[in-house]
Amino acid sequence: MQSAPSMRRAFLSIGLALLCLAPVINTIAQAEGARSKATDLHTLQQQFVDLRFGMFIHFNIPTFMNQDWADPDASPALFNPGKLDCNQWALAAKSAGMSYGCLTTKHHSGFCIWNTKTTDYNVMNSPLKRDVVKEYTDAFRAQGLKVCLYYSILDTHHHLRPGFITRQHIEMIKAQLTELLTHYGPITALIIDGWDAPWSRISYDDVPFEEIYSLIKSLQPNCLVMDLNSAKYPPEALMYTDIKSYEQGAGQHISTATNRLPALSCLPLNTAWFWKTDFPTTPVKDPAMLVNEDIIPYNKIYDNFILNVAPNRDGLIDANALAALAEIGRLWSPEGPVSPLPPTEAPIISHNLAKRQPANASWSDDMNIMDFGNDDNFRTSWQSNPTVKEPWYEVELVGDKAFNAIVITEDKANISHYRLEYRSNGVWKPLWEGDNKARVKIHRFDRVWGDAVRILIDGYETPPAIAEFGVYDERR
């Protein structure tokens, strides 16, 4: 039998062990609780398009430089909005009939306007020394408005740019997103920029999309992830985004005739995204035009319209912008939910195993050879020579790989009947056969292992052209 002191030491050790385990147990409990409260993606997408109209707020260190793209070495001392009032922003959004806001927590030059522990390059080291993200989220919620956040992957201050990305950069991104998604309450959507865009050139392999997406969903399962990537990916499918997003000023325009995906379109009220010295005296966009050419027609096609309003260097919205917002509210008011969103395939979020791997195909002209069918460029294509009667396209996976999804994107919808096969131990095995006339053909199936995948094309109207052949091993 143990002595009383021995028993006390044993109980003390057990107590200390339980105390150390408490944070881990609490984290597990929180994660399980979050999963149990998760809403299905289609419902979240419907709820987002039902919001109809919101306020984008570009406010960061570029505000104080008369630039949209700031000097990454600009001193935090520049950021000094002496009259900052996020309540004014929220009331202005309310006056326009808006239902939510979205603030630029970090733009491309890397300055953070929240109390982050990840970098000294933040608002707490500016003359303001106030957490702008907190003041914004509190003000908008006080007016009954939903809260979204904008976050840039491209970060030139921290050298997070093509060719320089390290694992430390990825961990910084994850730490910053963890702060934003744990300290500021429920976030309806996270709008991500500067990632896999033609101009930023940071791929979903450089900063792994599925890893970041999974982190966001683990922290807030009901937070929609929106990457501003529609300049690259086809409008017929959700690829690396929960909501298809269009930047109108960059020439990205949603089709009011054919769109069937949950979407977001954005446009600035002024001539640029961040405040400029001429904004108070330069006419803003016509409120009637914004109502009749953007809000109303877009809402009819499952598209939520977000209008950027740029606060000035005092941290206030200019009088001409306030007047325009009030006029929008006079001309338009939300009419409740939009039409039910059509069924939508779950987004593609995984690494493409077929990207730039060795490919082969039936005969094609030299300017349309097989290499263009998996080059990660939807504007180039492999195209079969017109004389070929039974076209085929094949990708080598370079060793046995596990996969459970294939996505074929045609240049134009043309292929009707086809077969998918994979090679295992030197033997071609069937995966799928049938008719599918969609331009983007998404196939999900139980996981298989193989070293090559091919499509055998039996039905088509004109010589088949494949813009991208993707193979994925999705987490399910």
KEBA-448423 format. One line per 2 residues: number of its first residue (from 1); their letters; for each residue x, y, z of C-alpha. Coordinates in pm, 1 decimal, always signed. Example, Ala and Ser with C-alpha at 12.3 -4.5 7.8 and 13.67 -1.06 7.14 Angstrom:
% KEBA-448423
1	as	+1230.0:-450.0:+780.0 ~ +1367.0:-106.0:+714.0
***
This chain:
% KEBA-448423
1	mq	+0.0:+0.0:+0.0 ~ +125.0:+348.2:-89.4
3	sa	+191.2:+601.3:+186.2 ~ -23.7:+916.7:+206.5
5	ps	+257.5:+1140.8:+69.6 ~ +310.5:+900.5:-222.1
7	mr	-58.9:+902.2:-301.2 ~ -65.6:+1281.6:-285.4
9	ra	+229.6:+1297.5:-527.3 ~ +52.0:+1054.8:-762.7
11	fl	-269.2:+1259.7:-758.9 ~ -67.7:+1577.6:-812.6
13	si	+107.1:+1421.8:-1116.1 ~ -227.8:+1313.4:-1261.2
15	gl	-369.1:+1662.0:-1202.8 ~ -72.9:+1828.1:-1376.0
17	al	-102.2:+1586.6:-1668.9 ~ -473.5:+1664.2:-1704.5
19	lc	-396.0:+2036.8:-1684.3 ~ -142.6:+2004.8:-1967.0
21	la	-388.0:+1804.2:-2173.3 ~ -671.4:+2053.4:-2119.5
23	pv	-583.2:+2279.4:-2416.1 ~ -555.0:+1978.1:-2643.7
25	in	-885.9:+1835.3:-2520.3 ~ -1047.7:+2177.8:-2557.5
27	ti	-915.2:+2215.3:-2913.8 ~ -1046.1:+1871.6:-3008.3
29	aq	-1384.6:+1952.4:-2851.7 ~ -1401.1:+2283.9:-3038.9
31	ae	-1317.3:+2114.7:-3369.2 ~ -1580.3:+1846.2:-3311.3
33	ga	-1833.8:+2111.6:-3214.8 ~ -1754.6:+2314.6:-3526.8
35	rs	-1799.6:+2009.8:-3746.3 ~ -2133.9:+1932.4:-3586.3
37	ka	-2253.0:+2287.3:-3659.9 ~ -2133.0:+2290.3:-4020.3
39	td	-2393.3:+2380.0:-4283.1 ~ -2379.8:+2205.0:-4619.7
41	lh	-2197.6:+2402.7:-4888.4 ~ -2497.1:+2443.5:-5122.5
43	tl	-2698.1:+2605.6:-4841.4 ~ -2409.2:+2840.6:-4759.6
45	qq	-2380.2:+2936.5:-5126.0 ~ -2754.1:+3007.0:-5140.7
47	qf	-2733.0:+3218.1:-4824.8 ~ -2447.1:+3417.6:-4975.2
49	vd	-2620.8:+3499.4:-5302.9 ~ -2931.6:+3585.6:-5098.2
51	lr	-2728.2:+3867.0:-4939.7 ~ -2748.6:+4034.9:-5283.9
53	fg	-2538.4:+4350.3:-5222.2 ~ -2244.6:+4444.1:-5002.9
55	mf	-1967.1:+4695.0:-4938.6 ~ -1605.7:+4623.7:-5029.7
57	ih	-1377.1:+4844.1:-4819.6 ~ -1026.5:+4898.1:-4952.7
59	fn	-849.8:+5064.7:-4661.4 ~ -485.9:+4996.3:-4587.0
61	ip	-145.2:+5156.6:-4626.2 ~ -202.9:+5232.9:-5001.3
63	tf	-470.0:+5480.9:-4881.5 ~ -187.1:+5704.8:-4764.1
65	mn	+26.0:+5675.8:-5078.8 ~ -216.5:+5771.5:-5359.6
67	qd	-151.5:+5425.6:-5502.8 ~ -338.2:+5096.0:-5537.8
69	wa	-9.6:+4902.4:-5513.6 ~ +189.0:+5031.3:-5217.2
71	dp	+562.7:+5045.1:-5157.8 ~ +631.9:+4725.8:-4956.8
73	da	+888.7:+4914.8:-4751.2 ~ +655.5:+5200.7:-4661.8
75	sp	+677.1:+5290.2:-4294.1 ~ +384.7:+5201.4:-4063.9
77	al	+408.9:+5565.8:-3953.4 ~ +218.3:+5657.3:-4271.6
79	fn	-95.4:+5482.7:-4149.0 ~ -260.9:+5753.8:-3939.3
81	pg	-638.6:+5788.4:-3989.0 ~ -700.5:+6047.7:-3719.5
83	kl	-1082.5:+6035.8:-3734.6 ~ -1133.0:+5663.6:-3803.0
85	dc	-1499.7:+5574.4:-3756.3 ~ -1608.4:+5228.4:-3870.5
87	nq	-1958.4:+5307.8:-3746.5 ~ -1983.8:+5564.3:-4025.4
89	wa	-1894.9:+5293.3:-4276.8 ~ -2160.5:+5058.9:-4138.6
91	la	-2431.0:+5327.4:-4142.1 ~ -2336.0:+5416.1:-4500.1
93	ak	-2365.2:+5050.6:-4602.7 ~ -2704.2:+5031.7:-4431.2
95	sa	-2823.1:+5344.2:-4614.2 ~ -2754.7:+5172.3:-4948.9
97	gm	-2947.1:+4857.3:-4857.7 ~ -2627.1:+4655.1:-4829.5
99	sy	-2628.1:+4340.7:-4616.4 ~ -2256.3:+4289.1:-4545.3
101	gc	-1908.4:+4436.2:-4565.5 ~ -1563.8:+4308.3:-4662.2
103	lt	-1244.7:+4479.3:-4538.4 ~ -889.8:+4450.4:-4677.3
105	tk	-715.4:+4306.7:-4370.9 ~ -388.4:+4275.1:-4564.6
107	hh	-324.8:+4391.1:-4920.8 ~ -39.7:+4292.8:-5153.5
109	sg	+226.9:+4497.5:-4974.6 ~ +177.7:+4298.6:-4653.6
111	fc	+64.4:+4562.4:-4399.6 ~ -177.8:+4405.9:-4145.8
113	iw	-452.0:+4623.7:-3998.2 ~ -524.8:+4394.4:-3705.3
115	nt	-335.9:+4314.6:-3385.8 ~ -130.6:+4030.9:-3531.2
117	kt	+148.0:+3845.8:-3355.6 ~ +296.3:+3722.4:-3685.5
119	td	+478.9:+4039.5:-3792.5 ~ +577.4:+4384.8:-3669.0
121	yn	+447.5:+4527.4:-3995.9 ~ +104.5:+4603.5:-3856.6
123	vm	-133.4:+4870.7:-3736.3 ~ -26.8:+4841.8:-3371.5
125	ns	+309.8:+4988.4:-3475.3 ~ +142.7:+5279.1:-3655.0
127	pl	+34.5:+5608.8:-3493.8 ~ -323.1:+5467.9:-3478.0
129	kr	-237.9:+5169.8:-3254.6 ~ -594.4:+5034.2:-3287.0
131	dv	-722.1:+4706.0:-3425.7 ~ -912.3:+4818.3:-3736.3
133	vk	-1044.7:+4469.4:-3810.7 ~ -1204.4:+4452.6:-3465.2
135	ey	-1357.8:+4798.2:-3493.2 ~ -1495.6:+4712.8:-3838.0
137	td	-1643.5:+4376.9:-3734.8 ~ -1800.8:+4526.4:-3420.7
139	af	-1950.3:+4821.2:-3611.3 ~ -2100.7:+4615.5:-3891.9
141	ra	-2248.1:+4354.4:-3659.0 ~ -2400.5:+4633.1:-3447.7
143	qg	-2598.2:+4735.2:-3758.4 ~ -2710.0:+4378.5:-3828.4
145	lk	-2469.3:+4340.0:-4120.8 ~ -2270.6:+4027.5:-4204.2
147	vc	-1891.4:+4037.6:-4193.5 ~ -1647.1:+3922.5:-4462.8
149	ly	-1270.2:+3968.9:-4478.9 ~ -1024.8:+4018.1:-4767.1
151	ys	-674.5:+3869.0:-4744.8 ~ -388.3:+3878.4:-4996.1
153	il	-159.6:+3577.8:-5042.2 ~ +88.2:+3789.6:-5238.0
155	dt	+288.8:+3979.4:-4976.2 ~ +579.9:+4179.1:-5114.6
157	hh	+693.1:+4317.5:-4777.2 ~ +759.8:+3965.0:-4649.9
159	hl	+900.4:+3854.8:-4988.7 ~ +611.7:+3613.4:-5034.9
161	rp	+626.5:+3623.4:-5412.6 ~ +705.0:+3382.6:-5698.5
163	gf	+1040.4:+3210.8:-5665.0 ~ +1092.2:+3305.4:-5299.7
165	it	+817.4:+3116.5:-5114.5 ~ +932.7:+2903.1:-4822.1
167	rq	+756.9:+2679.7:-4571.5 ~ +791.7:+2967.4:-4324.4
169	hi	+579.9:+3182.6:-4556.0 ~ +308.4:+2916.4:-4565.1
171	em	+311.8:+2891.1:-4185.9 ~ +280.9:+3270.8:-4163.1
173	ik	-25.5:+3261.1:-4389.3 ~ -179.3:+2989.0:-4175.1
175	aq	-103.7:+3176.8:-3852.7 ~ -253.8:+3499.9:-3989.0
177	lt	-567.3:+3327.0:-4112.5 ~ -597.7:+3150.5:-3777.5
179	el	-592.4:+3488.2:-3601.1 ~ -853.4:+3633.9:-3835.5
181	lt	-1082.2:+3333.5:-3800.9 ~ -1057.8:+3291.3:-3423.3
183	hy	-1053.6:+3647.4:-3282.7 ~ -1331.2:+3825.6:-3473.2
185	gp	-1640.5:+3608.8:-3453.7 ~ -1822.5:+3437.6:-3741.2
187	it	-1683.7:+3533.2:-4082.3 ~ -1933.4:+3482.8:-4365.6
189	al	-1668.5:+3470.6:-4637.4 ~ -1296.5:+3512.8:-4686.0
191	ii	-1208.1:+3678.9:-5016.1 ~ -854.3:+3579.4:-5114.0
193	dg	-648.4:+3765.1:-5373.6 ~ -301.9:+3742.2:-5529.4
195	wd	-306.4:+3361.3:-5559.1 ~ -278.4:+3167.9:-5885.4
197	ap	-357.9:+3484.7:-6075.2 ~ -172.1:+3545.3:-6404.8
199	ws	-17.9:+3861.9:-6257.2 ~ +77.6:+3723.6:-5913.2
201	ri	+213.1:+3388.2:-6044.9 ~ +185.1:+3219.8:-5703.3
203	sy	+46.4:+2876.7:-5784.9 ~ -171.7:+2647.6:-5575.8
205	dd	+136.7:+2427.9:-5544.5 ~ +365.0:+2708.9:-5420.0
207	vp	+107.3:+2778.0:-5148.0 ~ -94.7:+2454.4:-5134.2
209	fe	-460.6:+2537.9:-5179.1 ~ -607.5:+2227.4:-5018.9
211	ei	-398.1:+2279.8:-4704.3 ~ -513.6:+2640.4:-4665.0
213	ys	-874.9:+2559.7:-4757.1 ~ -885.4:+2275.7:-4503.7
215	li	-745.1:+2502.5:-4231.5 ~ -1012.8:+2764.7:-4296.7
217	ks	-1290.9:+2506.6:-4286.1 ~ -1149.8:+2350.9:-3966.7
219	lq	-1158.0:+2690.4:-3795.4 ~ -1490.0:+2808.5:-3937.1
221	pn	-1674.4:+2540.6:-4138.4 ~ -1938.4:+2790.5:-4249.1
223	cl	-1689.5:+3043.8:-4384.4 ~ -1700.5:+3049.9:-4763.7
225	vm	-1364.0:+3062.9:-4939.7 ~ -1354.3:+3291.5:-5240.5
227	dl	-1041.5:+3318.6:-5450.9 ~ -1043.4:+3597.1:-5709.7
229	ns	-929.2:+3360.0:-5986.4 ~ -1196.6:+3381.3:-6256.4
231	ak	-944.3:+3536.1:-6495.9 ~ -787.4:+3190.8:-6524.7
233	yp	-1054.2:+2927.8:-6464.0 ~ -1361.0:+2847.1:-6678.6
235	pe	-1699.1:+2994.4:-6576.4 ~ -1874.0:+2656.1:-6591.4
237	al	-1719.4:+2507.4:-6274.7 ~ -1598.0:+2598.8:-5927.5
239	my	-1223.3:+2549.7:-5926.0 ~ -1035.4:+2649.9:-5610.5
241	td	-1323.6:+2862.8:-5483.3 ~ -1664.2:+2818.4:-5318.8
243	ik	-1805.1:+3121.1:-5505.3 ~ -1715.2:+3225.1:-5860.4
245	sy	-1574.0:+3577.7:-5833.7 ~ -1550.9:+3840.2:-6108.6
247	eq	-1350.4:+4164.7:-6096.6 ~ -1534.2:+4375.2:-6352.3
249	ga	-1270.9:+4647.1:-6368.6 ~ -1018.9:+4384.2:-6480.8
251	gq	-1242.3:+4277.9:-6769.2 ~ -1400.3:+3980.6:-6590.0
253	hi	-1772.1:+3979.2:-6670.2 ~ -2026.9:+3720.1:-6570.8
255	st	-2267.8:+3594.2:-6836.7 ~ -2622.9:+3704.4:-6760.3
257	at	-2743.7:+3439.9:-7006.7 ~ -2562.8:+3123.9:-6900.9
259	nr	-2436.8:+3152.8:-6540.4 ~ -2563.4:+2879.7:-6306.9
261	lp	-2299.7:+2905.7:-6033.7 ~ -2302.7:+3106.5:-5708.8
263	al	-2110.6:+3420.6:-5796.9 ~ -1973.2:+3753.9:-5681.3
265	sc	-1905.9:+4058.2:-5900.6 ~ -1706.5:+4355.2:-5773.0
267	lp	-1660.8:+4712.8:-5891.5 ~ -1529.7:+5032.3:-5725.2
269	ln	-1764.7:+5326.9:-5672.4 ~ -1472.9:+5558.6:-5754.3
271	ta	-1208.5:+5539.1:-6026.3 ~ -979.5:+5308.4:-5826.8
273	wf	-988.6:+5068.9:-5531.9 ~ -797.0:+5271.0:-5270.8
275	wk	-866.1:+5636.0:-5190.1 ~ -698.2:+5899.7:-5407.1
277	td	-657.9:+6272.6:-5342.4 ~ -900.7:+6360.7:-5623.2
279	fp	-1183.2:+6135.1:-5496.4 ~ -1373.2:+6408.4:-5305.2
281	tt	-1409.7:+6619.0:-5620.7 ~ -1430.3:+6349.2:-5892.1
283	pv	-1778.3:+6219.9:-5977.5 ~ -1852.0:+5867.9:-5856.0
285	kd	-2036.8:+5607.9:-6063.4 ~ -2400.6:+5684.2:-6129.8
287	pa	-2623.1:+5522.9:-5863.0 ~ -2903.4:+5451.1:-6111.6
289	ml	-2657.1:+5274.6:-6341.6 ~ -2523.5:+5063.8:-6055.0
291	vn	-2876.9:+4963.4:-5957.6 ~ -3007.7:+4889.5:-6306.9
293	ed	-2694.7:+4748.9:-6470.9 ~ -2533.3:+4566.8:-6179.9
295	ii	-2743.2:+4493.6:-5872.3 ~ -3075.4:+4400.5:-6031.8
297	py	-2956.6:+4195.6:-6332.4 ~ -2682.2:+4018.2:-6137.6
299	nk	-2913.4:+3919.8:-5852.9 ~ -3131.8:+3743.3:-6110.7
301	iy	-2847.0:+3507.6:-6205.3 ~ -2723.4:+3404.4:-5856.8
303	dn	-2464.1:+3683.2:-5847.9 ~ -2401.3:+3889.9:-5535.9
305	fi	-2276.9:+4240.9:-5622.3 ~ -2014.1:+4404.7:-5399.4
307	ln	-1938.7:+4775.4:-5446.3 ~ -1606.6:+4911.9:-5324.1
309	va	-1615.0:+5229.4:-5114.7 ~ -1272.9:+5365.4:-5017.7
311	pn	-1239.5:+5555.3:-4686.8 ~ -1009.2:+5857.2:-4695.3
313	rd	-696.1:+5930.2:-4492.2 ~ -904.9:+6040.6:-4195.4
315	gl	-1069.2:+5698.8:-4196.3 ~ -1401.6:+5836.0:-4318.8
317	id	-1608.7:+5793.2:-4635.4 ~ -1620.1:+6111.9:-4845.4
319	an	-1942.2:+6312.6:-4876.5 ~ -1992.7:+6237.7:-5248.4
321	al	-1967.8:+5864.3:-5182.9 ~ -2210.1:+5888.9:-4889.4
323	aa	-2460.0:+6069.8:-5109.1 ~ -2429.8:+5805.5:-5381.8
325	la	-2487.2:+5524.1:-5132.9 ~ -2796.0:+5695.1:-4992.7
327	ei	-2927.4:+5738.7:-5347.7 ~ -2875.0:+5369.7:-5420.6
329	gr	-3080.1:+5296.5:-5109.4 ~ -3355.2:+5525.2:-5233.3
331	lw	-3365.1:+5356.9:-5576.5 ~ -3330.6:+4995.0:-5459.6
333	sp	-3407.5:+4774.4:-5164.9 ~ -3351.2:+4399.1:-5119.0
335	eg	-3651.2:+4179.0:-5190.8 ~ -3555.4:+3877.7:-4984.3
337	pv	-3393.0:+3557.9:-5114.6 ~ -3304.5:+3521.0:-5482.1
339	sp	-3418.6:+3224.3:-5692.0 ~ -3308.4:+2879.2:-5569.6
341	lp	-2952.9:+2804.8:-5676.5 ~ -2923.0:+2512.1:-5921.0
343	pt	-2737.7:+2201.5:-5799.1 ~ -2364.0:+2260.6:-5818.1
345	ea	-2068.5:+2022.6:-5817.2 ~ -1841.5:+2057.3:-5515.7
347	pi	-1537.2:+2275.0:-5592.6 ~ -1210.9:+2127.0:-5712.9
349	is	-955.6:+2207.7:-5441.8 ~ -681.8:+1942.7:-5476.2
351	hn	-343.4:+1934.6:-5647.8 ~ -365.6:+1839.9:-6016.7
353	la	-155.3:+1523.9:-6055.1 ~ -165.1:+1555.2:-6434.1
355	kr	-35.2:+1912.4:-6455.2 ~ +259.9:+1931.4:-6697.6
357	qp	+317.3:+1554.8:-6683.1 ~ +416.3:+1361.6:-6998.9
359	an	+116.2:+1336.1:-7233.3 ~ +37.6:+1147.4:-7552.1
361	as	-251.4:+1163.3:-7795.6 ~ -379.6:+1075.1:-8136.4
363	ws	-249.2:+1284.2:-8426.0 ~ -281.4:+1661.4:-8402.6
365	dd	-139.8:+1956.8:-8592.4 ~ +188.5:+2091.1:-8456.4
367	mn	+35.1:+2403.1:-8300.8 ~ -217.3:+2191.4:-8105.6
369	im	-2.9:+1904.6:-7974.8 ~ -73.9:+1704.9:-7658.9
371	df	+143.2:+1925.5:-7433.4 ~ -124.2:+2196.2:-7449.2
373	gn	-384.2:+1964.4:-7290.9 ~ -229.3:+1967.3:-6943.0
375	dd	-17.1:+2283.2:-6931.8 ~ -229.9:+2457.5:-6663.1
377	nf	-349.7:+2708.7:-6922.1 ~ -716.5:+2702.1:-7017.5
379	rt	-650.8:+2921.5:-7321.4 ~ -443.3:+2656.3:-7501.2
381	sw	-564.0:+2314.8:-7618.1 ~ -470.1:+1981.5:-7766.4
383	qs	-684.7:+1938.0:-8076.1 ~ -726.0:+1621.1:-8276.9
385	np	-649.4:+1631.6:-8647.8 ~ -979.4:+1627.9:-8845.8
387	tv	-886.6:+1304.6:-9023.6 ~ -864.4:+1102.1:-8699.5
389	ke	-1185.3:+900.7:-8651.4 ~ -1122.1:+769.4:-8298.0
391	pw	-933.1:+1043.3:-8104.6 ~ -772.4:+976.2:-7768.8
393	ye	-570.7:+1165.4:-7509.3 ~ -348.4:+1017.8:-7236.6
395	ve	-148.2:+1147.1:-6938.7 ~ +134.4:+959.8:-6767.5
397	lv	+135.4:+1003.0:-6388.4 ~ +502.2:+894.6:-6355.1
399	gd	+466.6:+606.3:-6111.6 ~ +164.4:+463.4:-5936.7
401	ka	-58.0:+738.2:-5795.5 ~ -383.3:+727.7:-5599.9
403	fn	-666.2:+938.4:-5745.1 ~ -1043.4:+968.3:-5721.6
405	ai	-1143.4:+1248.4:-5958.9 ~ -1090.3:+1347.3:-6322.2
407	vi	-1190.5:+1679.5:-6476.6 ~ -1185.7:+1734.9:-6851.6
409	te	-1226.3:+2090.7:-6976.2 ~ -1290.8:+2130.9:-7346.3
411	dk	-1205.4:+2439.7:-7547.5 ~ -1576.9:+2446.7:-7639.0
413	an	-1849.4:+2198.4:-7550.2 ~ -1828.9:+1938.8:-7827.8
415	is	-1749.0:+1587.6:-7703.1 ~ -2059.6:+1382.1:-7622.7
417	hy	-1983.4:+1010.7:-7573.4 ~ -1648.5:+896.3:-7432.3
419	rl	-1471.5:+644.5:-7210.4 ~ -1227.4:+700.1:-6923.4
421	ey	-965.3:+438.3:-6839.8 ~ -666.0:+407.1:-6607.5
423	rs	-358.8:+186.2:-6632.6 ~ -261.7:-40.5:-6342.6
425	ng	+18.1:-297.0:-6363.0 ~ +31.1:-249.8:-6740.4
427	vw	-340.9:-321.0:-6788.7 ~ -596.5:-58.0:-6897.5
429	kp	-909.3:-70.3:-6679.5 ~ -1244.1:+106.9:-6727.2
431	lw	-1343.9:+399.7:-6506.3 ~ -1649.6:+545.8:-6677.6
433	eg	-1837.9:+537.7:-7007.3 ~ -2132.7:+744.8:-7119.2
435	dn	-2265.2:+1074.5:-7250.6 ~ -2172.6:+1411.3:-7103.3
437	ka	-2212.2:+1721.9:-7318.9 ~ -2091.5:+1974.1:-7058.6
439	rv	-1784.7:+2177.8:-7145.2 ~ -1633.3:+2096.0:-6802.7
441	ki	-1681.6:+1726.2:-6730.9 ~ -1633.2:+1640.7:-6361.9
443	hr	-1601.2:+1275.0:-6261.2 ~ -1568.4:+1161.0:-5899.1
445	fd	-1528.6:+793.4:-5805.4 ~ -1383.1:+560.8:-5544.4
447	rv	-1004.7:+590.8:-5514.8 ~ -796.6:+384.0:-5758.8
449	wg	-420.8:+348.4:-5816.6 ~ -256.7:+374.8:-6155.4
451	da	+28.6:+524.6:-6354.6 ~ -167.6:+664.9:-6652.0
453	vr	-515.6:+791.5:-6740.6 ~ -679.4:+834.3:-7080.6
455	il	-995.5:+941.9:-7256.3 ~ -1121.7:+754.9:-7564.1
457	id	-1357.6:+978.7:-7760.4 ~ -1644.0:+811.2:-7946.3
459	gy	-1892.3:+1095.4:-8007.7 ~ -1821.6:+1452.4:-8117.2
461	et	-1934.4:+1710.8:-8372.5 ~ -1605.2:+1876.8:-8464.1
463	pp	-1244.0:+1768.0:-8397.4 ~ -1213.8:+1740.1:-8016.2
465	ai	-1005.5:+2001.1:-7832.7 ~ -910.3:+1955.0:-7465.7
467	ae	-794.8:+2267.5:-7282.6 ~ -708.9:+2089.6:-6956.3
469	fg	-707.2:+1726.6:-6843.3 ~ -692.9:+1714.3:-6462.1
471	vy	-644.9:+1420.8:-6223.6 ~ -696.3:+1464.4:-5848.4
473	de	-672.5:+1272.5:-5522.5 ~ -933.2:+1456.6:-5315.0
475	rr	-963.1:+1446.2:-4937.2 ~ -1308.6:+1307.2:-4858.0
***
